[in-house]
Amino acid sequence: MHADRHSMACWTGRVDPEPDSSRWHQRIRALSEDSQPGLALLGFACDEGVRRNHGRVGAAGGPQALRKALANLAWHRQAPAYDAGDVACEDDDLESAQARLGYNVCALLDAGHLPIILGGGHEVAFGSWSGLAEHLSGQAAPRIGIVNFDAHFDLRDPAHVHSSGTPFAQIAEASAARGWPFRYACLGISRASNTRALFARAAELGVLVREDREIRESTLEAIGAELDAFAAGCDVLYLTFDIDVLPACEAPGVSAPAARGVRLELLEPLIERLKASGKLRLADFAELNPEHDIDSRTAKAAARLIHLLSL
């Protein structure tokens, strides 16, 4: 592991006097070379991709805000959890930061950990996937299933610029270059926020698409069954969660707040199904912008989902 920086200073919080009342800040440990396999949090302190995509910058502060939101949550995990530090974007060099992120993700996977990456803008996705791809590079054409909960496709043409709007187009290109299939599901899409060109590109790539207006209590079981079928056709799953998929009232602290979005209570059961597949190898959480958060609502919502994955 070669994180750019590491500090456990933010892991503080309430200490309860009753037995068996631990919280995250009391149980999480700094990652070391001899750590037993567990859940590993790795920060990606970067919003250069957001800047290039003309969004509201501030997501570089996301990893620390997420740690603070996690710190006081009750501990229900049976296995260990670690803080692996942060990869930071220096001097606007996004591509170098993504490469370092990929290196660290691969190292965590090679050591048997479940990496959960704390973004950062959604440019985190290309670095996350690159690490998973390197980890699986010894296999013949692995079927990596990408499940993205997001209001946006992030399939913009990377020939113009690499940004938070291009990671899945970059992944599609990288997959094709390796001769690997590209399997991508994007749930929570806002038709108002994605052009006809992006919908056409998603159709060309065979993306499983569900719009925000389609995800309701009455459709949850059907959409869950679609996700089950998607997972069945994959060897491993990579979950990427752009927090702007949530309504602005639940997640005001993002680069692009959603006018509608999909409520957290509707997304939790879908994430639980992905976890239950036994194929989840990697997850990341993107676009938390603490500069625009209100009462840490956004950070707390994302922390709840990380807690869910930890169980």
C-alpha positions in Angstrom: 0.0 0.0 0.0 1.2 3.5 -0.9 -1.4 5.9 0.2 -0.4 9.6 -0.1 -1.4 10.4 3.4 -2.8 8.7 6.5 -4.3 9.9 9.8 -6.6 8.3 12.3 -7.4 11.7 14.0 -11.0 11.9 12.7 -11.9 8.5 14.3 -13.3 10.0 17.5 -16.8 9.9 19.1 -19.1 8.8 21.8 -18.1 6.1 24.2 -20.9 4.2 25.9 -20.5 2.6 29.4 -22.6 -0.5 28.6 -20.8 -3.7 27.5 -20.9 -4.6 23.8 -21.6 -1.0 22.8 -18.7 -0.3 20.5 -18.9 2.3 17.7 -16.8 2.5 14.5 -14.2 4.8 16.0 -13.4 2.3 18.7 -13.0 -0.7 16.4 -11.5 0.5 13.1 -7.7 0.2 12.8 -5.0 1.6 10.6 -4.2 -0.8 7.8 -0.8 -2.6 8.1 1.0 -5.1 5.9 0.0 -8.0 8.2 -3.7 -7.0 8.6 -6.1 -9.9 8.4 -8.6 -9.7 5.5 -11.4 -7.3 6.2 -13.2 -4.2 5.0 -10.7 -1.5 4.0 -11.7 2.2 3.6 -9.5 4.1 1.1 -10.1 7.8 0.4 -9.8 9.5 -3.0 -9.4 13.1 -2.1 -10.0 14.5 -5.6 -12.4 16.8 -7.4 -10.3 17.6 -10.4 -12.7 15.6 -12.6 -15.6 17.6 -11.3 -13.8 20.9 -12.1 -13.1 19.6 -15.6 -16.8 18.7 -15.9 -17.9 22.2 -14.8 -19.4 21.0 -11.5 -19.3 22.4 -8.0 -15.9 21.6 -6.5 -15.4 20.5 -2.9 -15.7 16.7 -3.2 -12.0 16.4 -2.3 -13.1 16.9 1.3 -15.5 14.0 0.9 -13.3 11.2 2.4 -12.8 13.0 5.7 -16.5 14.0 6.0 -17.5 10.3 5.4 -15.1 9.1 8.1 -16.5 11.6 10.6 -20.0 10.4 9.8 -19.0 6.8 10.1 -17.1 7.3 13.4 -20.1 7.5 15.7 -22.2 4.7 14.1 -22.8 1.6 16.1 -20.5 -1.3 15.4 -22.3 -4.5 14.2 -19.6 -6.0 12.1 -18.1 -9.4 13.0 -14.9 -9.1 10.9 -12.2 -6.3 11.1 -12.3 -3.0 9.3 -9.3 -0.8 8.4 -8.5 2.7 7.3 -6.0 2.6 4.4 -5.5 6.3 4.1 -6.0 8.6 1.2 -4.9 9.0 -2.4 -4.9 12.7 -3.2 -4.8 14.6 -6.5 -1.9 17.0 -6.6 -1.3 19.7 -9.2 -4.5 18.9 -11.1 -2.9 15.6 -12.2 -6.1 13.5 -12.3 -4.6 10.7 -14.4 -1.7 10.2 -12.0 -4.1 10.1 -9.0 -6.4 7.6 -10.7 -3.3 5.4 -11.5 -2.2 5.5 -7.8 -5.8 4.7 -6.7 -5.8 1.7 -9.0 -2.5 0.5 -7.7 -3.8 0.7 -4.1 -7.2 -1.0 -4.9 -5.3 -3.8 -6.6 -3.1 -4.2 -3.6 -6.1 -4.4 -1.2 -7.8 -7.0 -3.4 -4.7 -9.0 -3.7 -4.5 -9.0 0.2 -8.1 -10.4 0.4 -9.8 -7.1 1.6 -13.1 -5.7 0.4 -12.1 -2.1 -0.6 -14.6 0.6 -0.1 -13.4 3.8 -1.7 -14.5 7.2 -0.3 -14.7 9.9 -3.0 -14.1 12.3 -4.3 -15.8 13.1 -7.6 -17.1 10.3 -9.8 -13.8 10.2 -11.6 -13.0 7.8 -8.8 -14.7 5.1 -10.8 -12.0 4.8 -13.5 -9.3 4.4 -10.8 -11.4 1.9 -8.8 -12.2 -0.2 -11.9 -8.5 -0.1 -13.0 -7.5 -1.6 -9.8 -10.1 -4.4 -10.0 -9.1 -5.0 -13.6 -5.4 -5.3 -12.7 -6.4 -7.7 -9.9 -8.3 -9.9 -12.4 -5.8 -9.5 -15.2 -4.7 -13.2 -14.9 -8.1 -14.3 -15.9 -9.4 -14.8 -19.4 -12.0 -12.1 -20.1 -13.5 -11.7 -16.7 -17.1 -10.5 -16.6 -17.0 -7.4 -14.4 -20.5 -6.2 -13.6 -20.7 -2.5 -12.9 -23.7 -1.3 -11.0 -24.0 2.4 -10.8 -26.7 4.2 -8.7 -26.5 7.6 -10.3 -28.6 10.4 -11.8 -26.1 10.6 -14.7 -24.7 8.0 -17.2 -21.2 9.5 -17.0 -20.7 8.2 -20.6 -19.4 11.5 -22.1 -16.9 11.2 -24.9 -13.4 11.0 -23.2 -11.7 12.2 -26.4 -12.5 15.7 -25.3 -11.4 15.6 -21.7 -11.2 13.0 -18.9 -13.6 14.1 -16.1 -16.2 13.0 -13.6 -18.5 12.7 -16.6 -16.4 10.2 -18.6 -15.4 7.3 -16.3 -17.7 4.6 -17.7 -16.9 5.6 -21.3 -13.2 5.2 -20.4 -14.0 1.8 -18.8 -15.9 0.7 -21.9 -12.8 1.7 -24.1 -10.4 0.0 -21.7 -12.5 -3.2 -21.6 -12.6 -3.3 -25.4 -8.9 -2.9 -25.6 -8.5 -5.9 -23.3 -11.0 -7.9 -25.2 -13.3 -8.0 -22.1 -17.1 -7.6 -22.1 -18.5 -4.4 -20.8 -21.4 -5.0 -18.4 -22.9 -1.8 -17.0 -26.2 -1.2 -15.1 -27.2 2.4 -14.3 -30.1 3.0 -11.9 -31.6 6.3 -11.0 -31.0 8.1 -14.3 -32.6 11.5 -14.6 -33.9 12.0 -18.2 -33.8 15.7 -17.7 -30.1 15.6 -16.9 -28.9 13.4 -19.7 -28.9 14.3 -23.4 -30.3 12.2 -26.2 -26.7 11.5 -27.3 -26.0 9.9 -23.9 -29.1 7.8 -24.0 -28.1 6.7 -27.5 -24.6 5.8 -26.3 -26.0 3.8 -23.4 -28.2 1.9 -25.8 -25.2 1.2 -28.1 -23.3 -0.2 -25.1 -26.2 -2.4 -23.9 -26.5 -0.6 -20.6 -29.2 -1.7 -18.2 -31.1 1.5 -17.5 -33.7 2.4 -15.0 -34.8 6.0 -14.6 -35.5 7.7 -11.3 -39.2 7.8 -12.0 -39.3 4.0 -12.6 -37.9 3.1 -9.1 -40.9 2.9 -6.8 -42.1 0.6 -4.1 -44.4 -1.1 -6.6 -41.5 -1.8 -8.9 -38.8 -2.7 -6.4 -39.2 -6.5 -6.7 -39.1 -6.4 -10.5 -36.0 -4.2 -10.6 -34.4 -6.4 -7.9 -35.0 -9.4 -10.1 -33.4 -7.6 -13.0 -30.3 -6.9 -10.8 -30.3 -10.6 -9.8 -30.2 -11.6 -13.4 -27.5 -9.0 -14.2 -25.4 -10.3 -11.3 -25.9 -13.9 -12.5 -24.2 -13.1 -15.8 -21.2 -11.6 -14.1 -18.1 -13.1 -12.4 -17.7 -10.2 -10.0 -19.6 -7.0 -9.1 -18.3 -3.5 -8.7 -20.8 -1.2 -6.9 -20.4 2.5 -7.5 -22.8 5.0 -5.8 -23.0 8.6 -6.9 -24.7 10.3 -4.0 -26.4 12.7 -6.3 -28.9 9.9 -7.1 -30.6 10.8 -3.8 -33.1 13.6 -3.7 -31.6 17.0 -2.8 -33.5 17.0 0.5 -31.7 13.8 1.5 -28.4 14.8 -0.2 -27.9 18.5 -0.6 -24.1 18.2 -0.3 -23.2 17.0 -3.8 -21.8 18.5 -7.0 -25.2 18.3 -8.8 -28.2 18.1 -6.5 -31.1 16.1 -7.8 -34.5 17.8 -8.4 -36.2 14.4 -8.0 -33.8 11.6 -7.2 -34.5 8.2 -5.7 -35.1 7.9 -1.9 -32.6 6.1 0.2 -35.3 3.7 1.5 -35.8 2.4 -2.1 -32.1 2.0 -2.8 -31.1 0.1 0.3 -33.0 -3.1 -0.6 -31.3 -3.1 -4.0 -27.9 -2.8 -2.5 -28.7 -5.6 -0.1 -29.5 -7.8 -3.1 -26.1 -7.1 -4.7 -24.4 -7.8 -1.4 -26.3 -11.1 -1.0 -25.1 -12.2 -4.5 -21.7 -13.0 -2.9 -20.0 -11.5 -5.9 -19.4 -7.9 -4.6 -15.6 -7.3 -4.7 -15.4 -3.5 -4.7 -17.5 -0.4 -3.9 -17.1 3.3 -4.0 -19.1 6.4 -3.0 -18.7 9.5 -5.1 -19.6 13.2 -5.2 -20.0 14.0 -1.5 -19.3 17.8 -1.3 -19.2 18.8 2.4 -18.9 22.5 1.5 -22.6 22.3 0.5 -23.9 19.8 3.0 -26.6 20.7 5.6 -26.3 19.2 9.0 -24.1 16.5 7.5 -27.3 15.0 5.9 -25.4 13.8 2.8 -22.5 12.4 4.7 -24.8 10.5 7.1 -26.8 9.0 4.2 -23.6 7.7 2.5 -22.3 6.5 5.9 -25.5 4.5 6.4 -24.9 2.7 3.1 -21.3 1.9 4.0 -22.5 0.6 7.3 -25.0 -1.6 5.4 -22.2 -3.1 3.3 -20.2 -3.7 6.4 -22.8 -6.1 8.0 
